[in-house]
Amino acid sequence: MTDTAIIEIALRTMLVALKLSAPILVTSLVIGFTISLFQSMTQIQEFTLSFVPKVVGVGIALLVCGNWMLHTLVDFTQDLFASIPGLLS
């Protein structure tokens, strides 16, 4: 196993992690920004007002993107397991 193979696996792992976390993080960011903008315009300072919509939004994002996320992770794992014999030789 060479240094370049290790770096390639680490890079692919980080890219898959970024792709898998992006829908959840972007959803949370957009909802948080929208609620913060609403709170600053109306001067309502309630913490649960930002928490509950984020939880609901992240749940919806998981329902919508969960199938794609699972297939991406399974494909990455299968590719990684398939490359083990080539890495050991």
Contacts in CASP RR format, 6 or more apart in sequence:
PFRMAT RR
TARGET T0000
AUTHOR 0000-0000-0000
METHOD contacts of the structure
MODEL  1
MTDTAIIEIALRTMLVALKLSAPILVTSLVIGFTISLFQSMTQIQEFTLS
FVPKVVGVGIALLVCGNWMLHTLVDFTQDLFASIPGLLS
1 87 0 8 1.000
1 88 0 8 1.000
5 87 0 8 1.000
9 80 0 8 1.000
12 76 0 8 1.000
12 80 0 8 1.000
13 76 0 8 1.000
16 72 0 8 1.000
16 73 0 8 1.000
16 76 0 8 1.000
19 72 0 8 1.000
20 69 0 8 1.000
20 72 0 8 1.000
20 73 0 8 1.000
23 61 0 8 1.000
23 64 0 8 1.000
23 65 0 8 1.000
23 69 0 8 1.000
24 58 0 8 1.000
24 61 0 8 1.000
24 62 0 8 1.000
24 65 0 8 1.000
27 57 0 8 1.000
27 58 0 8 1.000
27 60 0 8 1.000
27 61 0 8 1.000
28 54 0 8 1.000
28 57 0 8 1.000
28 58 0 8 1.000
31 53 0 8 1.000
31 54 0 8 1.000
31 57 0 8 1.000
32 50 0 8 1.000
32 53 0 8 1.000
32 54 0 8 1.000
35 49 0 8 1.000
35 50 0 8 1.000
35 53 0 8 1.000
35 54 0 8 1.000
36 50 0 8 1.000
38 44 0 8 1.000
39 45 0 8 1.000
39 46 0 8 1.000
39 49 0 8 1.000
39 50 0 8 1.000
62 69 0 8 1.000
END
